[in-house]
Amino acid sequence: MPKILIVYYSRTGITRKVAEALASKINATLEEVKDTFDRSGAKGYLLAGRDATFKNLTMLETSHVKPEEFDLVIVGTPVWSWTMSVAIRTYLTEQKNKLKKVAFFCTMGSNGDKRTFIEMTGIVNQLPIATMALKTKQVFTDNFENEIQQFVNELNILE
Ligand SMILES: Cc1cc2nc3c(=O)[nH]c(=O)nc-3n(C[C@H](O)[C@H](O)[C@H](O)COP(=O)(O)O)c2cc1C
């Protein structure tokens, strides 16, 4: 049975909901990446957009989960300014040499998933074995069961 890590960042809980739904389907360790920078409220939103646009990095809270101990790392992020969140850009940049295999998912209001996955692929320098893009509204209204199932199938985990 492969060892799987699901690592995600979520500012308002949508990406977290997907990560938790995924974790309930597969046997995996779940880790939330936390940004030490306060991204709440209107000011947090504006600075998040700016930092994502300029591909800035941030300081993450310390984690004791070692991605190199997993066969597959599934990385989830909200789309910010048509790319990944600042915390996930930082995580991937810091851990890129420790990821054996990757898969990606994102949540977004409307679009930006393709560029997000291309940039994530570029940072880790390997193709994801599967990707999944979900809209905020469908996650909010619990309408993503089919997509989760398809993503799990594409992961091709024989448990
Ligand atoms: C700073 C910022 C920039 C965003 N940029 C985009 C975008 O370019 N495209 C899009 O479809 N949604 C965009 N969104 C919406 C989020 O991707 C969406 O609400 C997501 O589901 C939030 O996930 P979370 O609750 O896990 O933080 C943006 C949100 C924020 C905070």
The ligand as a Tripos MOL2 file, in Angstrom:
@<TRIPOS>MOLECULE
LIG
   31    33     1     0     0
SMALL
NO_CHARGES

@<TRIPOS>ATOM
      1 C1         -6.1050   36.8430   -3.4250 C.3       1 LIG1
      2 C2         -7.0720   35.9630   -4.1590 C.ar      1 LIG1
      3 C3         -6.9850   35.8380   -5.5360 C.ar      1 LIG1
      4 C4         -7.8690   35.0090   -6.2350 C.ar      1 LIG1
      5 N1         -7.7070   34.8440   -7.5850 N.ar      1 LIG1
      6 C5         -8.5300   34.0040   -8.2640 C.ar      1 LIG1
      7 C6         -8.3340   33.7590   -9.6700 C.ar      1 LIG1
      8 O1         -7.4010   34.2530  -10.3030 O.2       1 LIG1
      9 N2         -9.2230   32.9340  -10.2930 N.ar      1 LIG1
     10 C7        -10.2690   32.3520   -9.6390 C.ar      1 LIG1
     11 O2        -11.0410   31.6380  -10.2840 O.2       1 LIG1
     12 N3        -10.4620   32.5290   -8.3030 N.ar      1 LIG1
     13 C8         -9.6160   33.3320   -7.6060 C.ar      1 LIG1
     14 N4         -9.7780   33.5040   -6.2420 N.ar      1 LIG1
     15 C9        -10.8560   32.7730   -5.5590 C.3       1 LIG1
     16 C10       -10.3210   31.5080   -4.8520 C.3       1 LIG1
     17 O3         -9.5130   30.7210   -5.7040 O.3       1 LIG1
     18 C11       -11.4820   30.6280   -4.3880 C.3       1 LIG1
     19 O4        -12.3970   31.3560   -3.6520 O.3       1 LIG1
     20 C12       -10.9870   29.4040   -3.6040 C.3       1 LIG1
     21 O5        -11.9460   28.3570   -3.6700 O.3       1 LIG1
     22 C13       -10.7130   29.7290   -2.1360 C.3       1 LIG1
     23 O6        -10.2070   28.5990   -1.5000 O.3       1 LIG1
     24 P1         -9.9160   28.5400    0.0850 P.3       1 LIG1
     25 O7        -11.2340   28.7350    0.7770 O.co2     1 LIG1
     26 O8         -9.3800   27.1780    0.3010 O.co2     1 LIG1
     27 O9         -8.9570   29.6340    0.4270 O.co2     1 LIG1
     28 C14        -8.8970   34.3130   -5.5290 C.ar      1 LIG1
     29 C15        -8.9800   34.4470   -4.1320 C.ar      1 LIG1
     30 C16        -8.0730   35.2400   -3.4470 C.ar      1 LIG1
     31 C17        -8.1350   35.3210   -1.9330 C.3       1 LIG1
@<TRIPOS>BOND
     1     1     2 1
     2     2     3 ar
     3     2    30 ar
     4     3     4 ar
     5     4     5 ar
     6     4    28 ar
     7     5     6 ar
     8     6     7 ar
     9     6    13 1
    10     7     8 2
    11     7     9 ar
    12     9    10 ar
    13    10    11 2
    14    10    12 ar
    15    12    13 ar
    16    13    14 ar
    17    14    15 1
    18    14    28 ar
    19    15    16 1
    20    16    17 1
    21    16    18 1
    22    18    19 1
    23    18    20 1
    24    20    21 1
    25    20    22 1
    26    22    23 1
    27    23    24 1
    28    24    25 2
    29    24    26 1
    30    24    27 1
    31    28    29 ar
    32    29    30 ar
    33    30    31 1
@<TRIPOS>SUBSTRUCTURE
     1 LIG1         1 GROUP 0 **** ****
